[in-house]
Amino acid sequence: MTNWITRLNATNYNQQYDAIQIVSKNVAHSAKQLGFQELNITGYPNISNNADRRHHIREAVLGVVQPGDLVVVQFPMWTHLNFQSEFFDTIKGIESVRMVALIHDIPTWMFTKGEEEYDRENDFWLNQLKKFDLLIVANEKGAHKLQEDGVNVPMIQMQFWDYFYAGPRKEKRFKKKLYYVGGRDIIDTTYRAATPLYIYDRQVEKKVLESGSITWLGRRPSDEIVSVLDGGFGVVVTENLVEKSNMNFVYYNQFNNPTKLSMYLAAGLPVIVSSKTYHARLVKEYGIGLVVDDLNEIDTIFSSMTDQDYQKMIDNVRFWQEAVSEGFFIKRALLAMFRTLELGFRDDLLNK
């Protein structure tokens, strides 16, 4: 029996810095350390209306999968919907093969503002997830929402993405400043505090920079950002920055595991999250950052914070830094999957 993991490969040079590519690579890297073999895919062009081409690609990728194997699919595949659906059906058609989804995102939730804006029974993405034998979900909050949406497949949570990093890090000191690493153009802001906010992003509108406290540092490779952060806090989720996107991340970030959260932790930086997110409780309980819904409150928060307060958070973050930098969370989830599928344990399941 062979264990397989899909990996989405970049189709052009710039894509290698996208969060999707980084997470896919990290997941595959951790899986390979546990003995998995890769099934490499990419964003195939000219396949939506070409059934023969889709068939040949599936044969080329999945021809190595044998009866009794296990296939972990990084979901979604970010390709044409008919190819993805056929890809899953082809796997399920191989005798005694078990198919697990390791979920990056739920597109249905990304593009809606609430539960009333989609048809749960007929939604494409939710029905695709029902094809799997087990789901590795972002976290418990996301799992409960899937169950409310009628997806009753057994689920295991991951809690955090990993962010492999073994490069240099700067010593962290208490500095009254914030960092935000984004992937979409920032078009507006309600941030008016005096505390400096430094933004790594490809584009920031001029009116955003007119606030006086915001500095745009451009887009940089994430490893480079990790290597230069020397203090302050990494902002994971905030409603004070308006991003140009047709996705409703203010709503969706309640249920996902943001990549930038793990990137800040890998840098050894305390984080700021919203109270609506799954991670708010963990950030507060383990003392690895702050829970702040309005960044305009940060001046007041910093006015009572001491060097000792900040150093305690840095010390607390150090254990999480080591975990995400070495692939702990992905490996733990995959091992929990094996315990469930191979040994019949149910203690890792969120819907026992």
N, C-alpha and C positions, 0 to 999 in steps of 0.2 A: 504494500500500500504506500502511495506517495501523497504527501500533503502539498497542495499548490496554493499560491497567493498571486492574485493579479497585481500588476503594477502599471500605472498610467505614465507613459513617457511623453516628454515635451515634443511638440511638432516644430517648434522653432526655438532659437537661442534664448529669447527673452522670457519664454514660458518657464524656464527652469527656476526663476525666482518667485513664481506664483505660489501661493499657499497650497493649492491643490497638488502641485508637483512635489513640494517639500514634504507634505504629509504622506503622499503615496510612496515616495522614496524611503521615508523613515519607517513606515509600516513594513514595507518589503524587507528592509534591512534587518529589523527585529525578527521578522518571521524566518528569514534565512538563518539567523543565529540559532533558531529552534529546529532547523532541519528542513524548512520549506523550500520548494523550488518555485521559481518565478514563471508566471504566464504574462508575457509582455504584450501590452496593447498600446494604442495611441489614438488620437482623434482622426480616424480614417476619413478621408475626403471622398466625395462622389459615391456614397453607398446608400443613401436614403431611398433612391428609386432604382437601385440595381441589386436585385435579389441574388443574382449569380455571384456578384462580387462579395456580398455579405456572406454567402455560403462558403466561398473559398477562404475568406478570412477566418471564419469560425473553424473550418477544418484545419487551417494552418496553426491556429493558436491552441485549439482544444484537442488536436489529434493525439497529443501525448497523454491525455487523461485516460486512465484505465478503470475498468470496473472495480469498485471498492475504494477508490481514492477519495480524498476530501479536498474540496475546492473552497477557499475563502476569497470572496469577491469584494474588492473595495468599491463600495456603493455610494453614489451612482458612478457609472462608467464615463460620464461626460462625453457621450457620443450620441448618434442618432437613436431615437427611441425604439424603432423597429429592430435595429441591430442588437440593442441591449436586451430587449425582450426575447429575441431568438437565441441570443447567447445563453441566457439563463435556461431556456427550454432545452437547448442542446445539452447542457450539463446535466440537467435533471433526467434527460433521456438515456444517460449512460448507466448501466446496471449498478445498483447499490452505491452510487456516488452520493455523498452528502455535500450539501451546498450551504455555506454560511455567508451572511452579509456582514462585513465590517463597515459600519455606516459613517461616512464623512458628513453628509448633509441629506436633509429631506427637502427636495425642491418644492413640494407642495406648500410647506410652511414658509419657505423663503420668499415666495411670491404672493403671499396673502397677508391680511392684517388680522385675521381671526378665524375661528372655526366655522363661521357661517358662510364663508366665501368659497368653499369648495364642497364637492359632492363626495362624502367619505366613501360611500359604497362603490362608486364608479371611478374614483381617482386613480390615474395610471400608476403613480409612484407607490401609493399604499398597496395597491393590488400586486405590484411587482414584489414587494417585500413579503407578501404572503406565500410566495413560492419557496422561501428558504426554510431550511430545517432549524436554524438558530440565527439570531441577530446579535451582533456585538454593537451596542448602542452607545451614544456619547455619554449619557448619564441617566440617573434614575428619573429625573424630571422629564426628559425626553421619552423614556420608556413608558411612563404613565400616560403621556399624551398619545403615543402610538396605540396603546391599549384602548384609550378613549375613542380613537379613530378606527377601531375594529381590527387592528393588527394583533392577533393573539398567538404569534409565534414565540417560543421561548426566547428570553432576552438576558444578556449579560452586559453590565456596564463597564466602560473604560475609565471614565471620570476626567482624565486629562489626555491630551495628545503628548507624545514625546517630541523632543527637539534635540536631535543628536548634535552635540557640540563639544569639541576638545581643543579649541583654540584659546588664545589669550583672553583674559578678563581683567578689567581695571578694578582696583580696590574701591569699594563703595563708601561714600561719606554722605552725611546728611546735608543735602542741598535742596533748597526750596524751588524745585522745578519738576515739570511733568514732561513725559514723552508719550507720543501717540504714533504708532506705526500703522498706516492704512494701505489699502490696495485700490481704493476708489477715489475719484476726484472729490475734494472737499469744497462745497459751493457756498456754505454759509455757517455761521456760528452764533451761539448765544453766550459764549464765554467772555466775561468781562472782568475776571479777577486779575490781580496784579502779578500773581505767580506766573513765571514764564512757562509757556507750553510750546514744546518743540515737536514739530510734525515731520515725520518721514513719509512722503507720499509722492506720487508722480505729478500731481497738479493740485494747487490750492488757489482758489479765486482771490483776486486782489482785495476784495472787500473783507475777506476773512483776516488778512494780514493787517488791515487797518485797525484792528482791535488794540494793537500796541503791545500785547503780551504774547502774541503768537509769532513764532519764527518757523519758516519753512526750510527744511534741510534737504529737500529733494528725495528722490527714490534711491535707495542703496540696497545692495545684497544683504539679506538678513544676518548672515554671519558677521559681516562688517559692523552692523549696528550693535550686535551682541558684544563685540570686542571693544567698543568705545564708550559704552554706558558706564558712568562713574558715580552715579548717585541719583537721588530723586525717586520718582515713582513711574511705573509704566501703566498707562491708561488702557484698559482692555475694552471696556464698553462705556460709551457716554452718549447722552442725547444732546449734548452741547455742541457737537459737530455734526453738520448736515452733509451727508455724502451723496453724490450723484449716482443713483442706482435705481433700477426698477425692482429691487429686492427690499423687503421690509425688515432690515436687520434689527431695528429697535424691538420688534416683536420676536423675531427668530432667535436672537441671542439669549433668550430665556432657556432655550433647549439644547444648544450646541456646545461644543468645546472649542472656543476660539484658539486659533493657532498662535496669535500674538501673546496669549496668556502663557503658553509654554515657552515661547521665545524669551519673554521677560524673565521667567523663572530660570531658564538656562543661563541667562546673563547674571543671575544673582540679584535681581532687582525686585523690590516689593511692588505689588500691583494695586490698582484701583479698579474695582468692579461695581456694577449696579446691584442694588438689593433684589432686583427681579431675577437675576441669574442663578443658576444652580450652584455656582461656585462661591456665592456670597457667604454662605454658611461656613464653608471650608476656609475661606480667607480670614474670616473673623475668628473661627475656632482655633486655627493653627497659627494665627498671628503673622501672616505672610503679606499683609497689606491692609488696605482700607476699603470699606464699603461706602461709596459716595454716589448719590443719585444726581446731584447738581454740582458740577465742578466749580461753580462760583462760590461754594462754601470753603474752598481749599485754603484761602488766606486765613480764615478763622481757625481751621484745623491745624495748619502749620504754626500758628502763633503760640499754641500751647504744647507743641511737640518738641522734645529735647533730643540731643544727640544720643542719649542713652535709649530713648524710645525707639529711635530709628535703628540703632545698632542691634537691639533685640530682634527687630523684624529681619534684619540682615542675617542674623544667626539662625532664625527660624527658617528662612528661605533656603539656607545652605543645603539642608537635607532634600528639599524638593528640587533644587538645582541638580543635585547628583542624580536623582531619580529620573527626571525627564531627559537629562543629557546622556543617559546610558540605556534608554529604551525600557524602563521598568514597567510603564503602564500598558504598553502594547503587548509585551511578553506576558504580563500577568493576565491580561484578558484572553490571550491565545491559550495559555495554560488552563485557565478556567473553562474555556471551550472544550479542551481535551478531557478534563475531569467530568464534564457534563455528558459529552457524546460518547466517550470511550468507557468511562467507569460508572456512569449513571449517577454521579453526585448531583444534588439539586440545590445545594446551599449557596451557589453563586447566582442562581436564577432570580430575576426580579419579579417574575410572575410564576411562583411555585405552584 
